[in-house]
Amino acid sequence: MPTFVYTSLCDGCGKCVEICPSDIMHIDPVMRRAYNIEPEYCWECYSCVKACPQHAIDIRGYADFAPLGHALTVLREPEKGVISWKVVYRNGETKTFRFPIRTTKFGSIKPPKELPEPRPEELSSELLSHEPEYLKIPFLPKLEVKKA
């Protein structure tokens, strides 16, 4: 179910643009409002929905999942530490789902430019940048390959 933006609620903060893994959330240069440039390429991760402080991004349901007259609303409540999903079916039945917010705080991860330059031998390593440090372990265990 791809996302869409209620432009009347969007303030153009760009948090959805920064968090979108498929780079399809953009800010209109004239209107200064977010929009989904390629809904068919949406990964349906809903990171933009969760990150939007104005609750301006919603989900467009597929006809086979939520046919005619449905409503699906996402409410981000960081002060309570939850994200709520409310589904109203066309027969009037309502279901609410609540999940804990398990992401890091916005801006809490250092950008690459603030990290030291990797050494040449680290470029050929299977480790990700600063992996042991962020996992809070001294080193990653090495797997031994047994030859038959």
N, C-alpha and C positions, 0 to 999 in steps of 0.2 A: 504494500500500500504506500505509494509515493506521498511525499509531503507537499504542502502548499502553504503560502504565507497570506495571512490577513493583513493587507498593507495598511489598513486603518489602525492596527495595533502595533505594527512594527515601528521602531524608532531608529532603525539603521545602525544599531550598535556593532554588527558584524560578527558576533559570537558564533552564529550559525555558519558563517563563511570559514572561520578559523577552525572549526571542529569537524566539518564535513569531510569524510575520508575519500569521497569520490569527486570532490571539487565541483559540485554542481550548484551549490548555494552561492549566489552572487548578490552584490549590492548594485541596484540600478543607479548609474551616475547622475541622472537627472532628478529622479524622485527620492533618492537616498533611502530606499526601502529594499529589503531582501526579496529575492525570488529564486525559485528552482528553475534553472535553465534547461534541464533535461530530465523530466520526471521519470522517463522510462529507464534511466540509468541509476535511479535511486537504489542504494544498497538496502534500504529499509532498516537501517540501524537505529534511526530516530535520535541520533546524537544531537541534531539541530533542534529537535522538539524539546529535548531535555535541557539543552543549554540556553534556550531563549528565555531571558528574564521577563519579557513582556507577554509570554504565552501567545505569541502571534503566529506560530507555526502549528499546523494541524495535519491530519492524515486523510488522504482521499481513499476511501475504501473501494475495494474491487467489487463489482456487481455480484459475483458468486459468493463472496464472503459476507458482505453487508449490503444486501439488495434494497433498493428503493426505500427511502425514508429512514435510513439509519443515521446515527450520530456517534462519533467516536471522539472523545475529548481527552487531552492529556493535561494534567496539572502538576507543575513542578513546585514542590514545597521544601526548599532547602532548609528553612528554619525547623521543620519537623524531620528532615532527613529522608523524605519519601517522594516518590513519583506515583501519581494516581492515574489510572486509566479508567475512564467511564464509558461504557458502551450502552447506548439506548437502541434497542431493537425496534423494528417498525411496528411490532405488536404492543409496544409500550414497556416491555420488560427492560429493566435496568440492571446492569452488573457493574461493580466497581472492583478494580484490582489495585492493590497497593504494594509497591516494591521499595526496598531501601535504596537510596542513592549510594552507589559503590564507586563512584569516580573520584578522582583527586580534585581538589579545589582548583578553580580556574586560575591559571597563572602560576601554579605551584611547581610546575616542571620547568627546569632550566632549558632555555633554547640552546641549540648547538653552538651558537657563537660564544656562549658563556662557558663552554667546556674546553678543556685543553685539547690542543691538536693531537690526533692519534699518532703514535710512533709507527714507522714503516712496517714493523713485524706485526702490529695489531691489525693492519689492513687485510692481511691474509688469514686472520683468525676467524673461527666460526662464531665467536662471541659478538654480541651486540655492543654498541658503545656504552661503556661504563656499567655493563650488566652486573657484575658481582656487587658493585657499590650500591646500586638501586635495589638489589635483592637482599642487601644487608648480610652478605656472606663474604668470607675472605677470598674464596675462589670457587669456580665451578668444577665439579668432579669430571675427570676424563674417562671416557669409555674405552675399554680395551677391545680391540678387534681380534677374535680368535680365528686363526687360519685353520682350515680343515685339512 
